[in-house]
Amino acid sequence: MARVLCVAEKNDAAKNIALQLSGNRFQRAEGRSKYNKLYSFDGQFRGQPAKFVMTSVSGHLMTLDFGQGYKEWRPATTGELFSAPVIRSVNPNMLQIEQTLKEQSRGAEILVIWTDCDREGENIGAEIVSVCLSVNPRLDVYRARFSEITYQAVTRALNNVIRLDQNEVDAVDCRSELDLRIGAAFTRLQTLHLQSTVPTVLDGVVSYGSCQFPTLGFVVERYKAIKDFVPEPFWRLVGKHKRDGVDVEFVWDRNRLFDKQITETFHEVCNDADYATVTSVQKAPKSRWRPVALDTVEFEKLAVRKLRMSAKDAMAAAERLYTSGYVSYPRTETNIFPKEMDLASLVTAQGNSPDWGPFAQDIMTRGGPNPRNGVKTDEAHPPIHTLKPATKQELTRDWAVYELITRHFLACVSRNATGQSTTVKVDVSDEVFNANGIVIEDRGYLDVYKYDNWYGKMLPPYQEAERLKDFKVDINEGSTTAPLLLNEADLIALMDKHGIGTDATHAEHIEKIKERQYVALNPDKRFIPGFLGLALVDAYNEMGFEMSKPVLRSTLERGLVDICNGTRTKADVLAEQLQSYKRIFDRTEDRIILLSDIFKRYVGAQNLAGAAAGNHAPARGGRGAGRGGRGGSTAAVANRGGAAAQRGRGGGRGGGNAPAAPSFNFPTAGVQNPPPNNYQSSRPPQAPGPRPVVQAPRNALPPPGNGNPNPIVCGCGVPAPVRTANTSANRGRRFYGCAKQRDDPSRCNFFQWET
């Protein structure tokens, strides 16, 4: 009887896959890692009886780092990082998992990889294979491909195993090495320079990442567009008429004019008219389209806008639901349901839900699901959809995400909302005005999709050629308004549009620039850049390098796609990108003084002095920049998930964990005290006012051994006391505020709720 070793990406997935394949008849045993169990059961592999052992890793097993000679951060060796030898080894946190894999491999004949079916999962699978083959080179290696953890899906995957895709493995290896070399070189260059020029202000790594910087660039670009915006006054005419007790407003065909005198002339002409003439009354069917099948980018944007969650938290919830078998794989670029997919059974499964059961039943009585598909497919996974019913009590913290996915799925496969629109057009001395109304006849998908609205507005009856003697025309004044600061959904949309990162990594890049305190969220949950973020973007722009623009990274992403498609090699893309970045690095090194000069201009002498009293404890190891794998790690390539590392696709690169590497935390004043033109609301203020309140992150590490339980410092660089709110909305809630008295003119406006 064949012995088959199966390895999933994390323990929850391993347990649920084993449960499905064994019919809930597996035996559990402990592995070397207490977080990664062994699940044994009998079954069949390729038509033959087999004994299965299912276990798991906790994301990436391997790390990529420089050799010992490059552990210390020295200016003399920084430029050598583009060509220095790199070493791939097992992460020290994963040694117990490695031991389990080796022990189980010795007696196995077949190895089946069950990691997530994407590039990163393929690379993790290759790491597993490397460890297992090191003790048993005779293993026959297969790969199971699946998009959901259901009996049908995992059984089909086991019966149709394939081989690992080496092109995808190479693409991740290429990206990992580039992120390590580029991130480490620029991170050390920036950090060492600012450490030597403004040591009293900067207390952290000034990291560079080829995805971080364009993401930061989008925030800075929008902030500057608002800062530089000059409102322009305009005038417009508005027609008004009252009939059957209904006030009807008519919109001017010219919309608005930027010349007051000309607008007043039109106004006089209209008011001199004896009547307005109804020139047409048009009625037409109107539809409000149901949502398109859900891909990862749209899911993240919906979660941000409708659930008020961060994309990171939304993805974490979706992944928990996936590994528990409630929803399909949440990392997908596809918004087209395959024709062969059994959508009817998925809809029927929701028929008894107290929340949307009647709607699901109605879909089936009307002929079954009819999905509205998009135009994108990654040829790997279907759109995100629900798999089985659940209750709020069952899912607790993940219910809102499950509800969003389920309601979106049911809305997508139902029908559009329909109604009748009416447009009335009138003529007043050759000036045309229009009024629109709509009557909703069938709410369709809106009955289940509470995240969208469509309001009816009924017009009173009008007849063509009718003369309206009581028609009035008013003149209104307004002004153009600046765009809003970006929220997370806006930022994800820009990253997706310009090819920065992937659908699975957008959230982590955003979290990284927040963690580095290059940006913070204002009370409206919109991004506002800090001094350091502004200085970094401005410095590279003045050097002549558009490092904050998306061109460099999107070129790399296209190269990775080419590797996956087999049209380019890893070595080709690696050499091209390293040559490009090394050329920029050499020129940056010659002009790096611009960075500290610009940073000093933003911070100013007063803040430089005030920061000296702040919190500047060194961390215990150097961390680099760039995109890690999934999860966190102390070494160059971060892990994807697991007990020793938080699940995610983040993680620092390029610093290693050598104690000699300098690491300083940023004083929170860098973000709490933005330049005067940073705004606390979504739109810029119309007149100068007091310094805005910005929700700033805490210092990452308090000074060791100082005995101070409150590491929060305000913008003045002193510990912020805890106060208690006394407003009706937040009475009794505790918050941090400035230590100075309210009548002190030097008092800052720092504010942060106690967590």
LOPANU-511537 format. One line per field, with one value per residue (C-alpha): y, x, z; residue number from 1. Coordinates in steps of 0.1 Angstrom, whole numbers, plus 5000, padded with zeros to 4 digits. Each point is the difference from the previous one (the first is absolute). Layout:
N
y = c(Y; ...)
x = c(X; ...)
z = c(Z; ...)
k = c(NUM; ...)
END
This chain:
755
y = c(5000; 5033; 5026; 5035; 5031; 5031; 5035; 5030; 5036; 5002; 4978; 5010; 4992; 4966; 4991; 5009; 4983; 4969; 5002; 5000; 4973; 4977; 5005; 5013; 4968; 5011; 4995; 5030; 5000; 5026; 5013; 5014; 5035; 5002; 5022; 4975; 4967; 4967; 4985; 4964; 4981; 4973; 5007; 4996; 5017; 4997; 4970; 4981; 4996; 5024; 5011; 5038; 5023; 5037; 5027; 5036; 5028; 5035; 5020; 5003; 4976; 5017; 5034; 5019; 5021; 5013; 4982; 5009; 5026; 5022; 4998; 5032; 5032; 5018; 5027; 4985; 4967; 5013; 5002; 4965; 4986; 4999; 4972; 4986; 4962; 4992; 4969; 4981; 4980; 4987; 5027; 4994; 5002; 4972; 4974; 4978; 5000; 4990; 4972; 4987; 5001; 4981; 4973; 4995; 5000; 4972; 4974; 5015; 4992; 5028; 5037; 5021; 5038; 5016; 5036; 5029; 5000; 5033; 5011; 5002; 4966; 4985; 5013; 4988; 4966; 5000; 5007; 4971; 4978; 5011; 4990; 4966; 4990; 5008; 4968; 4980; 5008; 4972; 5018; 5003; 5037; 5012; 5032; 5002; 5029; 5012; 5032; 4990; 4975; 4979; 4963; 5003; 5025; 4981; 4966; 5014; 5015; 4967; 4981; 5025; 5008; 5017; 5012; 5032; 5029; 5009; 5033; 5013; 4988; 5019; 5031; 5002; 4992; 5029; 5024; 4989; 5006; 5033; 5012; 4989; 5017; 5032; 5004; 4994; 5023; 5030; 4994; 5000; 5030; 5021; 4988; 5005; 5034; 5013; 4984; 5021; 5032; 5002; 4974; 5019; 4996; 4966; 4970; 4972; 4984; 5022; 4971; 4998; 4976; 5000; 4996; 5022; 5031; 5001; 4994; 5029; 5020; 4998; 5013; 5029; 5009; 5003; 5020; 5024; 5003; 5011; 5023; 5017; 5002; 5034; 5002; 5016; 5016; 4991; 5009; 4979; 5005; 4978; 4997; 4995; 4990; 4988; 4977; 4979; 5009; 4987; 5023; 4991; 5012; 5003; 4999; 5024; 4984; 5022; 4987; 5028; 5030; 5016; 5035; 5017; 5027; 4977; 4978; 5030; 5009; 4966; 5004; 5033; 4985; 4971; 5022; 5023; 4971; 4997; 4962; 4969; 4974; 4963; 4987; 4963; 4974; 4968; 4968; 4970; 4968; 5003; 4974; 5000; 4973; 4972; 4997; 4981; 4968; 5008; 5000; 5009; 5037; 5007; 4980; 5021; 5032; 4990; 4990; 5033; 5021; 4980; 4982; 5027; 4973; 5002; 4979; 4980; 4991; 4992; 4976; 4984; 4993; 4987; 4976; 4987; 4994; 4983; 4976; 4991; 4992; 5029; 5019; 4994; 5010; 5037; 5009; 5001; 5023; 4983; 5016; 4974; 4969; 4969; 4987; 4966; 5012; 4988; 5033; 4986; 4978; 5029; 5022; 4972; 4995; 5035; 4994; 4995; 5031; 5023; 5029; 4993; 4966; 5013; 5019; 4969; 4980; 5027; 4997; 4963; 5005; 5026; 4975; 4997; 5021; 5023; 5015; 5034; 4993; 5024; 4996; 4989; 4965; 4987; 4965; 4987; 5008; 5010; 5032; 5002; 4983; 4984; 4962; 4991; 5017; 5015; 5020; 5031; 4981; 4974; 5025; 5028; 5025; 4987; 5003; 5034; 4988; 4968; 5020; 5023; 4971; 4981; 5031; 5009; 4965; 4998; 5035; 4991; 4970; 5016; 5028; 5037; 5025; 5016; 5031; 5027; 5033; 5032; 5030; 5033; 5026; 5037; 5030; 5035; 5026; 4973; 4989; 4963; 4985; 4963; 4982; 4963; 4976; 4962; 4975; 4967; 4971; 4970; 5003; 4968; 4995; 5030; 4978; 4981; 5024; 5025; 5017; 5018; 5022; 5013; 5027; 5008; 5036; 5004; 5030; 5015; 4996; 5024; 5003; 5008; 5036; 5010; 5035; 5006; 5035; 4995; 4987; 5017; 5003; 5007; 5005; 4980; 5006; 4973; 4992; 4971; 4977; 4981; 4962; 4980; 4985; 4964; 4973; 4964; 4990; 5029; 4989; 4964; 5011; 5021; 4971; 4976; 5024; 5007; 4964; 5006; 4967; 4974; 4995; 4980; 5025; 5034; 5000; 4991; 5028; 5025; 4986; 5004; 5037; 5005; 4979; 5020; 5031; 5015; 5006; 4999; 5000; 5031; 4998; 4994; 4969; 5018; 4999; 5030; 5000; 5008; 5020; 4970; 4987; 5035; 5004; 4966; 5007; 5035; 4990; 4974; 5023; 5027; 4975; 4993; 4965; 4994; 4972; 5008; 4995; 4966; 4995; 4981; 4975; 4994; 4992; 4974; 4986; 4995; 4982; 4976; 4993; 4993; 4975; 4983; 4998; 4986; 5028; 5013; 4984; 5009; 5008; 5024; 5020; 5000; 5014; 5027; 5012; 5000; 5020; 5026; 5004; 5000; 5029; 5019; 4991; 5012; 5034; 5002; 4993; 5031; 5022; 4985; 5033; 5012; 4976; 5014; 5036; 4995; 4982; 5029; 5024; 4981; 4994; 5034; 5010; 5000; 4965; 4988; 5013; 4987; 4966; 4996; 4995; 4973; 4962; 4986; 4965; 4978; 4968; 4966; 4993; 5016; 4996; 5008; 5011; 4986; 4973; 4970; 4967; 4992; 5008; 5014; 4989; 5011; 4993; 5011; 4981; 5001; 4970; 4995; 4995; 4977; 5000; 5016; 5026; 5019; 4989; 5024; 5007; 5027; 5000; 5020; 4993; 5008; 5007; 4965; 4995; 5009; 5019; 5025; 5014; 5034; 5003; 5031; 5005; 5031; 5025; 5003; 5037; 4993; 4992; 5017; 5034; 5001; 5031; 5028; 4990; 4965; 4997; 4981; 4999; 4985; 5034; 5029; 5028; 5032; 5021; 4995; 4986; 4982; 4970; 4970; 4970; 4969; 4964; 4990; 4966; 4991; 4996; 4965; 4995; 5019; 5007; 4968; 5002; 5036; 4989; 5021; 4980; 5027; 5000; 5025; 5034; 5030; 5024; 5019; 4970; 4994; 4971; 5005; 4997; 4979; 5021; 4991; 5013; 5019; 5004; 4984; 4977; 4987; 5007; 4979; 4990; 5004; 5017; 5014; 5038; 5026; 5005; 5038; 5022; 5010; 5037; 4993; 5014; 4973; 4972; 4974; 4984; 4964; 4976; 4962; 4977; 4976; 4964)
x = c(5000; 5015; 5008; 4990; 5013; 4978; 5011; 4976; 5009; 4988; 4984; 4964; 5001; 5017; 4974; 4970; 5015; 5006; 4965; 4985; 5023; 4995; 4963; 5009; 5018; 5035; 5024; 5018; 5035; 5025; 5027; 5033; 4984; 4971; 4982; 5002; 4982; 5001; 4967; 5001; 4973; 4996; 4989; 5008; 5026; 4997; 4978; 5022; 4996; 5022; 5008; 4999; 5017; 4989; 5021; 5008; 5025; 4994; 5007; 5035; 5026; 5030; 5016; 5022; 5028; 5035; 5031; 5016; 5023; 4970; 4981; 5014; 4987; 5030; 4999; 5030; 4982; 4965; 5005; 5013; 4967; 4989; 5024; 5010; 4994; 4966; 4993; 4967; 4994; 4973; 4986; 5011; 4963; 4992; 5026; 4974; 4978; 5030; 5007; 4965; 5001; 5033; 4987; 4968; 5018; 5023; 4973; 4979; 4999; 4978; 5000; 4969; 5002; 4967; 5012; 4978; 4998; 5017; 5036; 5009; 4985; 5019; 5032; 4992; 4993; 5035; 5015; 4982; 5012; 5036; 4999; 4983; 5022; 5031; 4993; 4980; 5010; 4978; 4968; 4975; 4988; 4965; 4980; 4963; 4981; 4968; 4981; 4979; 5001; 4969; 4997; 4994; 5029; 5027; 4989; 5002; 5034; 5014; 4987; 5016; 5034; 5026; 5036; 5012; 5003; 5037; 4993; 4979; 5027; 5026; 4979; 4997; 5037; 5008; 4978; 5014; 5036; 4992; 4981; 5028; 5028; 4982; 4983; 5031; 5022; 4976; 4989; 5035; 5010; 4970; 5002; 5037; 4999; 4971; 5014; 5031; 4983; 4968; 5006; 4978; 4969; 5002; 4998; 4992; 5010; 4992; 4990; 4998; 4978; 4992; 4963; 5001; 5013; 4974; 4973; 5014; 5002; 4963; 4993; 5024; 4988; 4964; 5010; 5020; 4971; 4978; 5027; 5005; 4963; 4986; 4962; 4983; 4966; 4972; 4964; 4971; 4963; 4974; 4964; 4972; 4964; 4973; 4972; 4976; 5018; 5033; 5030; 5018; 5036; 5012; 5037; 5015; 5014; 5032; 5006; 5022; 5020; 5031; 4989; 4976; 4990; 4991; 4980; 4981; 4992; 4985; 4981; 4985; 4990; 4982; 4982; 4988; 4982; 4962; 5001; 5020; 4990; 5001; 5018; 5001; 4989; 5019; 4994; 5024; 5007; 5029; 5021; 5024; 5025; 5007; 5037; 5025; 5015; 5024; 5038; 5026; 5005; 4962; 4996; 5026; 4985; 4965; 5013; 5017; 4970; 4970; 5014; 5024; 5027; 5036; 5009; 5024; 4974; 4974; 5025; 5009; 4963; 4994; 5030; 4986; 4967; 5017; 5021; 4968; 4981; 4975; 5012; 5022; 5036; 5001; 5030; 4988; 5002; 4969; 4966; 4985; 4982; 5009; 4970; 5004; 4998; 4970; 4987; 4965; 5011; 5019; 4968; 4978; 5023; 4991; 4962; 4995; 5019; 4978; 5019; 4998; 4983; 4968; 5022; 5020; 4968; 4986; 5031; 4993; 4963; 5008; 5021; 5032; 5032; 5009; 5034; 5012; 5036; 5028; 5029; 5030; 5013; 5032; 4992; 5006; 4972; 4963; 4986; 4997; 4967; 4982; 5002; 4977; 4975; 5011; 4986; 5012; 5004; 5021; 5024; 5000; 5028; 5001; 4962; 5001; 5025; 4980; 4968; 5016; 5013; 4966; 4979; 5022; 4999; 4962; 4997; 5023; 4981; 4965; 4986; 5004; 4977; 4977; 4978; 4987; 5018; 4983; 5019; 4982; 5017; 4990; 5010; 5003; 5011; 5021; 5016; 4993; 4993; 4994; 4983; 5004; 4979; 4999; 4974; 5015; 4980; 5021; 5027; 5016; 5035; 4995; 4978; 5030; 5029; 4998; 5032; 4983; 4970; 4978; 4975; 4969; 4990; 4966; 4993; 4965; 4985; 5010; 4989; 5020; 4994; 4986; 5008; 5010; 4994; 5011; 5034; 5028; 5037; 5025; 5037; 5022; 5037; 5025; 5037; 5021; 5012; 5032; 5000; 4998; 5030; 5003; 4984; 5012; 4975; 5012; 5036; 4993; 4983; 5031; 5024; 4979; 4998; 5038; 5011; 5015; 5000; 4973; 4965; 5013; 5027; 4983; 4990; 5034; 5017; 4976; 5005; 5038; 4999; 4978; 5023; 5030; 4980; 5004; 4963; 4972; 4962; 4981; 4966; 4982; 5023; 5017; 5037; 5022; 5037; 5025; 5032; 5021; 4977; 4999; 5038; 5007; 4978; 5013; 5036; 4999; 4980; 5026; 5027; 4982; 4988; 4963; 5004; 4965; 4984; 4987; 5021; 5029; 4980; 4973; 5029; 5012; 4965; 4997; 5034; 4987; 4969; 5024; 5019; 4967; 4990; 5034; 5009; 5029; 5024; 5006; 5036; 4990; 4975; 5023; 5029; 4979; 4985; 5032; 5018; 4972; 4999; 5038; 5003; 4974; 5018; 5034; 4986; 4979; 5030; 5017; 4970; 4987; 5006; 4967; 4981; 5011; 4998; 4964; 4990; 5014; 4980; 4968; 5007; 5015; 5025; 4973; 4989; 5036; 5007; 4968; 5005; 5032; 4979; 4980; 5001; 5030; 5007; 5020; 4983; 5018; 5007; 5001; 4970; 5001; 4974; 4978; 4975; 5004; 4983; 4969; 5003; 5028; 5035; 5032; 5020; 5001; 4971; 4970; 4978; 4965; 4978; 5003; 5004; 5034; 4990; 4968; 4981; 5002; 5023; 5021; 5034; 5032; 5029; 5036; 5012; 5006; 4998; 5036; 5001; 5025; 4975; 4987; 4962; 4983; 4963; 4984; 4988; 4963; 5003; 5011; 4964; 4981; 5014; 4995; 5007; 4974; 4982; 4992; 4963; 4980; 4969; 4995; 5001; 5024; 4991; 4988; 5020; 5031; 4992; 5016; 5023; 4978; 4995; 5015; 4995; 5036; 5015; 5017; 5038; 5009; 5022; 5001; 5034; 5012; 5000; 4986; 4971; 4976; 4968; 4988; 5022; 4977; 5016; 4982; 5012; 5020; 5022; 4989; 4979; 4963; 4977; 4968; 4969; 4963; 4975; 4969; 4980; 4966; 5012; 5032; 4994; 5024; 5022; 5037; 5024; 5036; 5004; 5027; 5016; 4999; 4972; 4972; 5010; 5036; 5006; 5026; 4976; 4997; 4967; 5011; 4971; 4998; 4974; 5013; 4998)
z = c(5000; 4989; 5027; 4990; 5018; 4995; 5010; 5003; 5005; 5036; 5026; 4996; 4963; 5007; 5025; 4978; 4969; 5020; 5014; 4965; 4985; 5030; 5005; 5035; 5009; 5005; 5029; 5014; 5013; 5012; 4977; 5011; 4999; 5023; 4975; 4971; 5006; 4981; 4986; 4989; 4981; 4973; 4965; 4963; 4979; 4962; 5004; 5025; 5038; 5019; 5035; 5003; 5025; 4997; 5017; 4994; 5000; 5013; 4968; 4986; 5013; 4985; 5005; 4976; 5014; 4994; 5014; 5033; 4984; 4991; 5033; 5014; 4985; 4986; 4973; 4983; 4992; 4993; 4962; 4999; 5011; 4963; 4993; 5034; 5005; 5015; 5021; 5001; 5032; 5023; 5022; 5036; 5011; 4976; 5011; 5018; 4970; 4979; 5023; 4997; 4962; 5000; 5024; 4980; 4966; 5009; 4999; 4973; 4963; 4987; 5010; 4992; 5004; 5012; 5004; 4988; 4962; 4991; 4993; 5037; 5007; 4972; 5014; 5035; 4984; 4984; 5034; 5015; 4971; 5006; 5036; 4994; 4971; 5021; 5020; 4974; 4964; 4987; 5009; 4972; 5003; 4990; 5004; 5009; 4985; 5016; 5007; 5030; 5028; 4993; 4995; 4963; 4995; 5020; 4986; 4965; 5008; 5013; 4970; 4976; 5015; 4979; 5003; 5016; 4976; 5000; 4981; 5029; 5025; 4980; 4999; 5038; 5004; 4976; 5018; 5034; 4989; 4984; 5031; 5022; 4980; 4991; 5033; 5021; 4979; 5000; 5036; 5013; 4979; 5013; 5036; 5004; 4984; 5021; 5031; 4996; 4991; 5021; 5028; 5025; 4978; 4983; 5022; 4975; 4967; 4970; 4978; 4963; 4981; 4963; 5008; 5031; 4982; 4972; 5026; 5021; 4968; 4993; 5035; 4996; 4965; 5012; 5030; 4979; 4975; 5029; 5014; 4967; 4991; 4994; 5001; 4970; 5003; 4975; 4995; 4987; 4993; 5017; 4988; 5025; 4996; 5024; 4989; 5020; 5031; 4987; 4997; 4968; 4993; 4964; 4992; 4975; 4969; 5002; 5035; 5012; 4988; 5014; 4990; 5023; 4976; 4972; 5024; 5012; 4964; 4994; 5033; 4989; 4967; 5017; 5025; 4972; 4983; 5006; 5003; 4996; 4973; 5006; 4969; 5008; 5025; 4996; 5018; 4998; 5019; 5025; 5016; 5029; 4993; 5026; 5011; 4980; 5014; 5028; 4996; 5027; 4991; 5000; 5032; 5018; 4987; 5011; 5035; 5004; 4988; 5013; 5031; 5010; 5004; 4988; 4970; 5022; 5025; 4973; 4983; 5033; 5006; 4965; 5004; 5033; 4982; 4972; 5021; 5020; 4967; 5001; 4969; 4970; 4996; 5007; 4979; 4964; 4970; 4984; 4998; 4976; 5012; 4979; 4980; 5015; 5036; 5020; 5012; 5006; 5029; 5016; 4999; 5012; 5030; 5012; 4997; 5038; 5011; 5021; 4985; 4963; 4996; 4983; 4975; 4992; 4995; 4977; 4978; 4996; 4993; 4973; 4980; 5020; 5003; 4972; 5008; 4988; 4990; 4994; 4976; 5021; 5007; 5015; 4987; 5035; 5024; 4996; 5015; 5038; 5009; 5029; 5005; 5029; 5023; 5034; 5028; 5018; 5032; 4982; 4984; 5025; 4989; 4964; 4995; 4983; 4973; 4995; 4997; 4974; 4979; 5002; 4992; 4972; 4985; 5002; 4985; 4972; 4990; 5003; 4979; 4994; 5016; 4975; 4997; 4977; 4996; 4989; 4986; 4995; 4979; 5000; 4979; 5015; 4974; 4983; 5032; 5007; 5034; 5009; 5029; 5006; 5020; 5005; 5012; 5013; 4988; 5011; 5027; 4987; 5016; 5023; 5023; 5011; 4993; 5028; 4989; 4971; 4997; 4973; 5009; 4979; 4993; 4983; 4978; 4997; 4965; 4973; 4963; 4970; 4987; 5034; 5011; 5036; 5010; 5036; 4991; 5019; 4993; 5028; 4999; 5023; 5008; 5009; 4997; 4989; 5028; 5005; 4998; 5031; 5017; 4991; 5021; 4999; 4973; 4978; 5006; 4991; 4968; 4990; 5008; 4980; 4971; 4998; 5007; 5035; 5018; 4994; 5012; 5029; 5011; 4998; 5036; 5013; 4981; 5015; 5035; 4994; 4993; 5031; 5021; 4988; 5009; 4965; 5002; 5025; 5000; 5008; 5019; 4967; 4994; 4971; 4995; 5009; 4994; 5028; 4998; 4992; 4972; 4984; 5003; 4984; 4970; 4995; 5004; 4973; 4978; 5003; 4992; 4968; 5009; 5000; 5026; 5013; 4966; 4990; 4969; 5015; 5021; 4973; 4976; 5025; 5004; 4962; 5001; 5026; 4979; 4971; 5022; 5009; 4963; 4991; 4976; 5021; 5025; 5036; 4992; 4973; 5021; 5030; 4980; 4983; 5033; 5019; 4973; 5000; 5038; 5004; 4976; 5020; 5033; 4989; 4990; 5032; 5021; 4985; 5008; 5032; 5019; 4984; 5022; 5033; 4987; 4989; 5032; 5021; 4980; 5008; 5036; 5008; 5027; 5028; 4993; 4997; 5035; 5014; 4987; 5020; 5031; 4983; 5000; 4981; 5011; 4977; 4989; 5002; 4964; 4966; 4977; 4964; 4975; 4973; 4996; 5022; 4996; 5019; 5037; 5021; 5006; 5016; 4969; 4964; 4985; 5022; 5007; 4987; 5031; 5028; 5037; 5000; 4976; 4995; 4969; 4972; 4971; 5017; 5016; 4999; 4977; 4997; 5035; 5014; 5037; 5009; 5033; 4985; 4976; 5011; 5004; 5013; 5004; 4985; 5025; 4996; 4996; 4964; 4992; 5028; 4990; 4962; 4980; 5005; 4968; 5012; 5005; 5027; 4978; 4966; 4983; 5005; 5024; 4984; 5024; 5022; 5034; 5029; 4993; 4991; 5021; 4985; 5012; 5004; 5007; 5032; 5002; 4991; 5030; 5033; 5016; 5018; 5037; 5004; 5021; 4980; 4993; 4975; 4969; 4981; 4994; 4987; 4973; 5026; 5005; 5036; 5014; 4993; 5031; 5000; 5002; 5001; 4974; 5013; 4968; 4997; 4972; 5017; 5037; 5021; 4971; 5007; 4976; 4998; 4996; 5002; 5034; 4998; 5013; 4976; 5002; 4991; 4965; 4993; 5008; 4972; 4990; 5004; 5006; 5001; 5015; 5026; 4986)
k = c(1; 2; 3; 4; 5; 6; 7; 8; 9; 10; 11; 12; 13; 14; 15; 16; 17; 18; 19; 20; 21; 22; 23; 24; 25; 26; 27; 28; 29; 30; 31; 32; 33; 34; 35; 36; 37; 38; 39; 40; 41; 42; 43; 44; 45; 46; 47; 48; 49; 50; 51; 52; 53; 54; 55; 56; 57; 58; 59; 60; 61; 62; 63; 64; 65; 66; 67; 68; 69; 70; 71; 72; 73; 74; 75; 76; 77; 78; 79; 80; 81; 82; 83; 84; 85; 86; 87; 88; 89; 90; 91; 92; 93; 94; 95; 96; 97; 98; 99; 100; 101; 102; 103; 104; 105; 106; 107; 108; 109; 110; 111; 112; 113; 114; 115; 116; 117; 118; 119; 120; 121; 122; 123; 124; 125; 126; 127; 128; 129; 130; 131; 132; 133; 134; 135; 136; 137; 138; 139; 140; 141; 142; 143; 144; 145; 146; 147; 148; 149; 150; 151; 152; 153; 154; 155; 156; 157; 158; 159; 160; 161; 162; 163; 164; 165; 166; 167; 168; 169; 170; 171; 172; 173; 174; 175; 176; 177; 178; 179; 180; 181; 182; 183; 184; 185; 186; 187; 188; 189; 190; 191; 192; 193; 194; 195; 196; 197; 198; 199; 200; 201; 202; 203; 204; 205; 206; 207; 208; 209; 210; 211; 212; 213; 214; 215; 216; 217; 218; 219; 220; 221; 222; 223; 224; 225; 226; 227; 228; 229; 230; 231; 232; 233; 234; 235; 236; 237; 238; 239; 240; 241; 242; 243; 244; 245; 246; 247; 248; 249; 250; 251; 252; 253; 254; 255; 256; 257; 258; 259; 260; 261; 262; 263; 264; 265; 266; 267; 268; 269; 270; 271; 272; 273; 274; 275; 276; 277; 278; 279; 280; 281; 282; 283; 284; 285; 286; 287; 288; 289; 290; 291; 292; 293; 294; 295; 296; 297; 298; 299; 300; 301; 302; 303; 304; 305; 306; 307; 308; 309; 310; 311; 312; 313; 314; 315; 316; 317; 318; 319; 320; 321; 322; 323; 324; 325; 326; 327; 328; 329; 330; 331; 332; 333; 334; 335; 336; 337; 338; 339; 340; 341; 342; 343; 344; 345; 346; 347; 348; 349; 350; 351; 352; 353; 354; 355; 356; 357; 358; 359; 360; 361; 362; 363; 364; 365; 366; 367; 368; 369; 370; 371; 372; 373; 374; 375; 376; 377; 378; 379; 380; 381; 382; 383; 384; 385; 386; 387; 388; 389; 390; 391; 392; 393; 394; 395; 396; 397; 398; 399; 400; 401; 402; 403; 404; 405; 406; 407; 408; 409; 410; 411; 412; 413; 414; 415; 416; 417; 418; 419; 420; 421; 422; 423; 424; 425; 426; 427; 428; 429; 430; 431; 432; 433; 434; 435; 436; 437; 438; 439; 440; 441; 442; 443; 444; 445; 446; 447; 448; 449; 450; 451; 452; 453; 454; 455; 456; 457; 458; 459; 460; 461; 462; 463; 464; 465; 466; 467; 468; 469; 470; 471; 472; 473; 474; 475; 476; 477; 478; 479; 480; 481; 482; 483; 484; 485; 486; 487; 488; 489; 490; 491; 492; 493; 494; 495; 496; 497; 498; 499; 500; 501; 502; 503; 504; 505; 506; 507; 508; 509; 510; 511; 512; 513; 514; 515; 516; 517; 518; 519; 520; 521; 522; 523; 524; 525; 526; 527; 528; 529; 530; 531; 532; 533; 534; 535; 536; 537; 538; 539; 540; 541; 542; 543; 544; 545; 546; 547; 548; 549; 550; 551; 552; 553; 554; 555; 556; 557; 558; 559; 560; 561; 562; 563; 564; 565; 566; 567; 568; 569; 570; 571; 572; 573; 574; 575; 576; 577; 578; 579; 580; 581; 582; 583; 584; 585; 586; 587; 588; 589; 590; 591; 592; 593; 594; 595; 596; 597; 598; 599; 600; 601; 602; 603; 604; 605; 606; 607; 608; 609; 610; 611; 612; 613; 614; 615; 616; 617; 618; 619; 620; 621; 622; 623; 624; 625; 626; 627; 628; 629; 630; 631; 632; 633; 634; 635; 636; 637; 638; 639; 640; 641; 642; 643; 644; 645; 646; 647; 648; 649; 650; 651; 652; 653; 654; 655; 656; 657; 658; 659; 660; 661; 662; 663; 664; 665; 666; 667; 668; 669; 670; 671; 672; 673; 674; 675; 676; 677; 678; 679; 680; 681; 682; 683; 684; 685; 686; 687; 688; 689; 690; 691; 692; 693; 694; 695; 696; 697; 698; 699; 700; 701; 702; 703; 704; 705; 706; 707; 708; 709; 710; 711; 712; 713; 714; 715; 716; 717; 718; 719; 720; 721; 722; 723; 724; 725; 726; 727; 728; 729; 730; 731; 732; 733; 734; 735; 736; 737; 738; 739; 740; 741; 742; 743; 744; 745; 746; 747; 748; 749; 750; 751; 752; 753; 754; 755)
END
